[in-house]
Amino acid sequence: MLGTRREIPFSSFANELGSDGHPSKEMLDALTRAATTALTSQDATARREASDQLLFLSAFEYWELTKQIFPLCQDNYLRFMVCKAMNFVVRNELGPDDRRSMQFYILNYIQDRRKAGEVLPSFLRNSLFSVFASAMFGSWRMMAVTSEYPDGGAHVGEDDDCVYQPHKVVEMLSSFLVPSEVVECLLEIISYFGKQLQTTLLDNVKKRYGSSVLPCFFRTLVQLLPELPAAAVEVCCATLESVPDGFAGLIDLRRTTEKSVNLIAWERWREPLEGAMDFCANVVLQQPRGALSDACGRFMRLCSLVSCPEESFLTSRDSFSITLINFSERLFLLCAQDSSLSEMLELACVILVNVFERARDITVQYFCEKPDALPAWIDAATFFLCRYNDDEEELRRLLMSLFYYLAENLLPKRRDADLLNVALRGRPSASLNYAVDDESGFLVDPFGRSRTPYSAVGPLDDHYTQVLHDGVLRVFQTYFNTIMANSHLRKDSQELRSTTALKMNNEKMLFPLAELLFCERIDLLRVLTDRLRETKEQYAACVQLRQRLLTGGECGELEALARSVAEGLSGDELSQSQSRENTVFILTHMCLSRLSVIISIVAIALINAEVKDPDVLTTIAEFGEQLLTADDSVTIDLLQCLSLLDDDDTIANSAARGGGGGGEGTRLHLGILRAFFFFCSCTYESEFSRLPAFYEVTLNLLRFIYLHHSDVPCLMMDANILLHRMITKGISASNFLSSPKLSDIMEAVRDNRLVGLRPPLGRALTDEEKRARRFFYTTFTEVAETRYYLGYDNGNVPLVTLVHRLLSDEELNYEPNIALQDLAAVTNGCHQVDFFLTIVDGVLGKKDMLSALLRQSADCAHTLVYLFAKLFSHARIFFADSRGHSQTVFELASVVLNSLCAFYSMLSYSGGASDGPHMFHYPPDVVPPNVVYDVSDILYSLCSSPWCNIGVMMYYERATVDVFFCGSVEVLMSVSAPLLMSTQKGYDRVFRAMLAALTMDGQTSESLHFLLMRQGIWGNLLRYLTQCLSQSFVQSILQLMHIIVRSNYQRLDSPVLYERIEPKTLSYAFEEVAVQVATVPHANVVQLSDAFGIMQMSFRSAPVECTARMEALLEVCSAYHRVRLRAILNVLTDNRQDALARYMQVFGQSSSLGALTAW
């Protein structure tokens, strides 16, 4: 896109041409300097000017000169710029014959440089190959399109075949280039074709590419594998990755982890693909640590994603899949001999998973024919899941996915299995302490129950069905045990949740377990239930031992408990504790850490609808009721623990919050509290949301955190999410809202007893504290309002008291910025007009103090603007019918507008008089973007609803209103166009406000237009909008520009009472709109109508300047755009009223090329 006029400065080089018209040495030196500056200078202005100097190289009228310059270039920077220029001309200007000659031109140049002994750098070779690919693509695409004509493209000459036929292109490349260069050129062609085809809508073109070009190139690359293995394998991978999408068949219900590679014309792919697979498989198996193993493994992984809807593939799919499975098997056996090859095991696993997803029957048949592979995979999975290396996260995920597929496809359905279990051995146990029988190889129940082998209903026999059943259980248990054994060695996460979903990093390790929990053929939740009961008992024993220690009783069971709990803890770690009491606290921490893991896993199962039996939920609810009691001192005591990872600061902070009362250096266990928050949120999202047991747990949890740990941001945020969930989605909300425990929270807020809501002493709030604090105030307001309108006594008292406290002199003098942020959060949660009036009355009562705070600091000023934006947004809704509130409405509007006028004056410099031009002037980006968005919200709320009669305000406070509107528009323009257009949410708010202000009804809008014209803002605003339009084609920008240009055009013949828009500005807007119309991929009729309206009125207002701009564009743009721009200029010059219709009749509403110039 062009934001300023682009001219071809060839005149600066014209005098340096030789006498014969060829480039002279002086000209080449000048071009070299310009290219070096354009590519290396740190000054953006210098780079742009140097680039403009070289722009003539991409003009078609200098095409012959450009081709003469390139062979004479000695500098690589200049060569690169000339390559870019040639690429632009080849892509947009040349016909088939010229493109063909250009292909030979490029190949001859590379051959000559090689014969001269020069080694071109890789970036320059790639640029040259890109020119070749561009020439090939233009002719090939023409052939692909015309082949669909009735004559089948017979009119295409045979002599042109080498331009686009892939096999002849390969022959041409081989005759000019060495093999390594052929591979590089093919990679560039494949990459270029892939990028171009991403934007095409013609399926037949994509199909021909996938069925003709890619197989031919792939065959060539496979032939080069022995000579250039590294480069050829890389390009083979790129070839498979560039296969077009959309040819997988009409319906595909398979669950796939990775996107399939859907080939076309399988018979053309089959032979070279099998040859490449054999080569890569041998490399990986023979040299698993070699330099080529990674690239070859990547290729084999891509091959496992191959699919094809054609019948020829379906007939050979079995052998193709078996080849991949056999490779996976051989690789697995190799890894079994060397456990350090975890990357190779990951490759074997992912190939098996991918084949499982695409050829389930073949994989099932393989395991039925080779069932001995099952225990081997079970042993391997157990080994790697036990050691839990941080860099093996993907391997663990794949192993769990594999066993999910094994269980789902090889085990009998749960209904059959459950009948069998009930008939043969009663309810099965999933205890984690199964042993392995030496004779049968089956797991032995520690409680002595019979472990009769499975009676198979699935594809496996009885023995291997039981092996797989026990193996899946063992794999799940192993990973679960590993997590449990290390749970106490991880610090409690301090991350803030944003939703009920899994977001925290320390929960990512639970994802593989969550996947295996989807399995319906085996009940894995019983594993969690058994371990939950066991850990609860261990935790209860810890509490009892601690009580005995406090009373001086005997603790003979301590060592036995330590051996039972500390199975993953070494003796050295336990010896670090200095007393028997600390040992109990350490064991308590381990139990609570493990319980938090179990509860989180069950929560995952809940939210995925995997829990069918509420027994496990009842167990957790019972534990929650015992842990989170109504007596806060008991709860604090039960959560006391000691972690080996805690430092002195952590312990001190916990003790300051009331967590140090149990023993020396103890603290509260935050992990179990966070797990309960997550669990309760997931419960209320599940089918068990009406279980009454969780309401007491939830209320105890909320009350405990708010009253005792509101200074912990992560816990505060968890509580806020749960409270917001309860009030907004309201399962039995009436019982919840009537609870005395919720009343305790309300009273605590009213009496200012929440530690986390008090201003911090001697420090600033962290970002996490601010987020948790604001969310609490917003949610608390919603809860208090709901209670009040449901009729609870004194339901609104906490809110009224809270507003008065936040606006008290003490709060506004001590920490004014925090108080104002809190008030804005309270306002954000307000949904009833009565309470909103309380907030407004409080603000109006403190207007003098707020005005002083506005001038006190920039932070306070910005927060006040944010508060005003919230107040106006609510006023637009609540006061739409302002009868009965008219005095309050006008007083609020007056206070806000006067405050903003003072704010604008603080920001501005070198401002003029209030009745002259340029009332305000702001340095670029001096106003933070968030303040700009808040001002735009204020302006939109004021102008988009009749709650405040601006006309009446103008009558009483004309000067204030004028300053407000001028200052607001200047503030909105203070953000640089690239920064504003970087986020859609941001520019939508700004342009929405501008449109609301400029399209108000009646005389008010006319007065505003005259005001902006008189102040000289009209032209600046048009220039700013034009800059924004150059960044993105947005309809609201066109609407605003149309309003401005039309208003200026309608007053051309009126007396000069204001500063009209300069012709230069109008021509600038005209140029950018024309460029957008010619290059935008698609525009609707409304957008084109506004665009042509802008161009017509701009052209009539400044015909000379607009014509000059258009002529400059015509000199530098491509032929594709030149036709469109010339058509626009012609219809405007003819002054036709149907200009838009004539343009759309020829060119429609879209453009295929988005780049107007080469750079």
ABEGO torsion letter per residue (X at the ends): XBABBBBBAAAAAAAABBAAGBBBAAAAAAAAAAAAAAAABABAAAAAAAAAAAAAAABAAAAAAAAAAAAABABAAAAAAAAAAAAAAAAAABBAAAAAAAAAAAAAAAAAAAAAGBBBBAAAAAAAAAAAAAAAAAAAAAAAAAAABAAGGAABBAAAAAAABAAAAAAAAAAABBAAAAAAAAAAAAAAAAAAAAABABAAAAAAAAAAAAAAAAAAAAAAAAABAAAAAAAAAAAAAABBBGAAEABBABBBABBBBBBBGAAAAAAAAAAAAAAAAAAAAABAABAAAAAAAAAAAAAAABBBABAAAAAAAAAAAAAAAAAAAAAAAAAAABAABAAAAAAAAAAAAAAAAABAAAAAAAAAABAAAAAAAAAAAAAAAAAGBAAAAAAAAAAAAAAAAAAAAABBBAAAAAAAAAAAAEBBBABAABBBBAAAGBBBBAAGBBBBBBBBABABBAAAAAAAAAAAAAAAAAAAAAAAAAAAABBBBABBBABABBABAAAAAAAAAAAAAABAABBAAAAAAAAAAAAAAAAAAAAAAAAAAAAGBBBAAAAAAAAAAAAABBAAAAAABABAAAAAAAAAAAAAAAAAAAAAAAAAAAAAGABABAAAAAAAAAAAAAABBABAAAAAAAABBBBAABBAAAAAAAAAAGAAAABBGBBBBAAAAAAAAAAAAAAAABAAAABAAAAAAAAAAAAAAAAAAAABAAAAAAAAAAAAAAAAAGBGAAAAAABAAAAAAAAAAAAGABAAABBBBGBBBBAAAAAAAAAAAAAAAAAAAAAAAAGBBGAAAAAAAAAAAAABAAAAAABAAAAAAAAAAAAAABABAAAAAAAAAAAAAAAAAAAAAAAABAAAAAAAAAAAAAAAAAAAAAAABABGAAAAAAAAAAAAAAAAAAAAAAABBGBBBAABBGABBBBBGABBAAAAAAAAAAAAAAAABAABBAAAAAAABAAAAAAAAAAAAAAAAABBAAAAAABAAAAAAAAAAAAAAAABBEAAAAAAAAAAAAAGAAAAAAAAAAAAAAABBBAAAAAAAAAAAAAAAAAAABBBABBBBBAAAAAAAAAAAAAAAAABABBBAAAAAAAAAAAAAAAAABAAAAAAAAAAAAAABBAAAAAAAAAAAAAAAAGBAAAAAAAAAAAEABBABABABAX
